[in-house]
Every structure is written in structure tokens, then in C-alpha cells.
Amino acid sequence: MGDYELLCLDGWEYVPENYTLSCGNGHGGLLRTVYSKKRLDIANHGGVFRFYDWLPVHSVINTESAPIAFKNEELSKELGLSDLWIGFTGYYPERGAKVKSCTFKEMEALPTFARLRDCGGGTIIVASAGNTARAFAQTANDIGNDCVIVVPKKSYDRLKITEDRGFARLYTVDGDYADAIRMADRVTALMGYVPEGGAKNVARRDGMGTVMLEGAVTMGALPDYYFQGVGSGTGGISAWEASMRLIGDGRFGDRLPKLCLAQNAPFTPMAKAWNQGRRNITDEDLGDAEKDVAEVYADVLTNRKPPYSVKGGVFDAMSACGGEFLEVTNAEAKEAEKLWMSFEDVRPDPAASVALASLIKAVNDGKVNRGSKIFLNMTGGGLERAVKECNMKAVAVAEELRFDMSDDEIRGIMNA
Ligand SMILES: *Cc1c(COP(=O)(O)O)cnc(C)c1O
């Protein structure tokens, strides 16, 4: 039985377990799950639910989706590393990875839907232009739970899933990601849908944390270094939280892995703030956001309001482990991708290529010891192959939502 409590990191007190994104006492800090089981036993459930002990769920969803961890000796040799391990979440059947939406966002979606079921069910709403939308759309469709997705008009054709059964309803908005969020907030207020919640969603974080769990179980120990490309940094927070639990288990070592998080230049607000020792992100760190965001290769890494300063957020995670923030150019990411493709048979998500590039950079700059145990989180990959081999098709747009529509008009559309 996955038993847990939710701890408010601001008030340092427990809050009742139901679908909660904050403690309700006016605190802004993240909630964190505290599991009654301190020792991780691998459960007899499929996919990511093998980590049931440390997922905030009672329900289990039938799935094959899970992260994998492996070594590639040729790549290790090329980089001159003797103990490099790769975490991979995506579609890569030869290696046993069957995540059809092709990124670790599906590890977030699965426990989120399971937890929603525990808490009485409902319709989830997600404002996303990319990988989060695909993960939620695929999972909603697989399990038959309604999900509303609001995306900027220009990016709807990227939302491809397998065997569309109509449970993911896609709405477009004229504008950018910020407009999609604004519209999703309005729809949520009108319809009482359940917001996915981002970094505040404990199911999201502990789901993403399963990559670290899979790595530690496969390696038999916590790594010395953890590399990941970040936009919100939620994956970094999750890796830190999973590491603390693994230390508490006692079998995986007693030192936190050093988080080495990478952003894609020219949009690198967290890297800039961290490297200047600041807990807050300034306008200067954000730069010419609109222009810079448009330039980066890995556009999933362009979150403008990351959970960096919040209690229990990225700054705290990095402080706890003496972490390192790296900046990677498009050229470096593409070069790293080429290298990966010479050893593996699936194309990485650009964000994963950024992670690999940051590892190469850190090695070249002498920031990591070549003999260290290194865990590289390849957060996504295999989408081109999944689209072909799993016959993925674009989700049809249900309707365009406009800001000049009345509340009644929007209600009418959502109830249609
Ligand atoms: C979302 C995403 C990331 C960044 O995740 P964070 O929330 O910043 O930790 C990295 N890689 C892929 C493939 C993603 O979809």
C-alpha cells in the first residue's frame, strides 16, 4: 500500500492528503511527499508503477511505460568516462523502452491520473505546447480519463498520439504559451477542472523522480553526478528528492548526487541567477525573452517562470548538493546529438541532446572526474520512430477559444 503524507516545506506541517497543490495556509512553498516506507521494494506492477512504494498513489494504471537505465561502452569510451550510465525515457523497443509519448513527462502523467482517481476523479486541464501535452493526451486516451489541453494555435499539429479514442480534447488559442496558460486558467475557473499543477504537483515530481530510482536500482548506488537539461528544473528537484529517499533507504550510499543542470543558450535564466549566487531571477537573467526563446534548439527548456526561488525548489536543490548550472549552445547540442546517433538508434529529444552536450562540456572543462559514477538523464527520444512504428496521428482540434468569447460561450463549447 503506497502510504504517504504531504509535508508543507514552508510551514513544516502536514496537510491532509487529497488532490492538493499547496497547503492552503497561505504558504507558497512546495509540498513534499513523506512515504511511510523508507525502504524501496520493487512492486509487482507494470511500467513506472514498479516504484509504487514511492509514488503518491493508491490506484495503479496498467502500463508498460517506464524509464530505463543502461551503459553504452562505446559512448563512454569516446567521452573517456569509465562509469557513465544513461537514463532514458522514450520509445526505444530494442532496449525495452516503450514510452509512446517519448519523454519523461509521461512518468509525470501516469501517477497524476492515478492520484486523481484516488481523489475522486475529474477532468485534468493542461496548458502546454509540447511534451507535457503529448504525455497527458496519450495517457488520458490510454486510460479513458478526460483531459483538456490548451495550446497556442501554431503548435497544435505537434500533438500526436496513438489510437485516438477522443479522451484528449484539444483547444487552440491565438497567441503564445503565456496566452494558452491565461486561457486555461479562465476555463478552469469556469468549469472546475483539475489543473495539472506543474512543479507543485507531487505526483509529477515523484513520477519524474523514478528516473533516478531506476538509475540507482540499476547501478546499485546513487551516482556522483546527475546531468539533465532543464527548463522549469522540476526534474532536478525530483532527482534531489528521490536521492534523499534513496539515502534514507540505506543501500545506495549517503551522499547526494551533484546536480549538473543545463540550459540552452541564449535563454538561460536559471543558469545566470545560480552562477551569480542569487535566489531570485532578475529581468536581466531573462534577457530579451521573446527573441531568445525563439532562438533555442530545445524549446521545451524555455520556461519563463521556473520554480527556482520557491521553498523546496531548484535553488534549494542546487544548494543542498553544491550543484552546477551549465549553458549549452545550439551548435554544441547538435554536435552532441550527432555523437549520440553514431552509437544509438533513436534520435534524442533536443532537450536530451542539451544534457549530453553539457556532460561533454563539463568533462572537457575538468568539472567532473573521469572515473566518477555519472548518470545522464536522456529525458526523451524516439519520437520520429514512434510516430511511424506506432502509427501516431495528430489529435483533431475541438475548437478555437478566443478571449473575446463570453463565459457562457466558453461553457457551451466545453460542454459540447
Ligand atoms: C520538460 C522536459 C525537460 C525539462 O524538464 P524540467 O521540468 O525542466 O526538469 C527536459 N527534457 C524533456 C524531453 C522534457 O520534455
The ligand as an SDF file (V2000), in Angstrom:
LIG
                    3D

 15 15  0  0  0  0  0  0  0  0999 V2000
   10.1090   19.0440  -19.9400 C   0  0  0  0  0  0  0  0  0  0  0  0
   11.3430   18.4210  -20.4530 C   0  0  0  0  0  0  0  0  0  0  0  0
   12.5960   18.7180  -19.8940 C   0  0  0  0  0  0  0  0  0  0  0  0
   12.7860   19.7350  -18.8030 C   0  0  0  0  0  0  0  0  0  0  0  0
   12.2350   19.3110  -17.6320 O   0  0  0  0  0  0  0  0  0  0  0  0
   12.2480   20.1840  -16.2990 P   0  0  0  0  0  0  0  0  0  0  0  0
   10.8140   20.3160  -15.9220 O   0  0  0  0  0  0  0  0  0  0  0  0
   12.8850   21.4710  -16.5680 O   0  0  0  0  0  0  0  0  0  0  0  0
   13.0060   19.3670  -15.3340 O   0  0  0  0  0  0  0  0  0  0  0  0
   13.6980   18.0490  -20.3730 C   0  0  0  0  0  0  0  0  0  0  0  0
   13.5880   17.1640  -21.3640 N   0  0  0  0  0  0  0  0  0  0  0  0
   12.4120   16.8530  -21.9410 C   0  0  0  0  0  0  0  0  0  0  0  0
   12.3850   15.8560  -23.0450 C   0  0  0  0  0  0  0  0  0  0  0  0
   11.2560   17.4650  -21.4950 C   0  0  0  0  0  0  0  0  0  0  0  0
   10.0920   17.1630  -22.0740 O   0  0  0  0  0  0  0  0  0  0  0  0
  1  2  1  0
  2  3  1  0
  2 14  2  0
  3  4  1  0
  3 10  2  0
  4  5  1  0
  5  6  1  0
  6  7  2  0
  6  8  1  0
  6  9  1  0
 10 11  1  0
 11 12  2  0
 12 13  1  0
 12 14  1  0
 14 15  1  0
M  END
$$$$
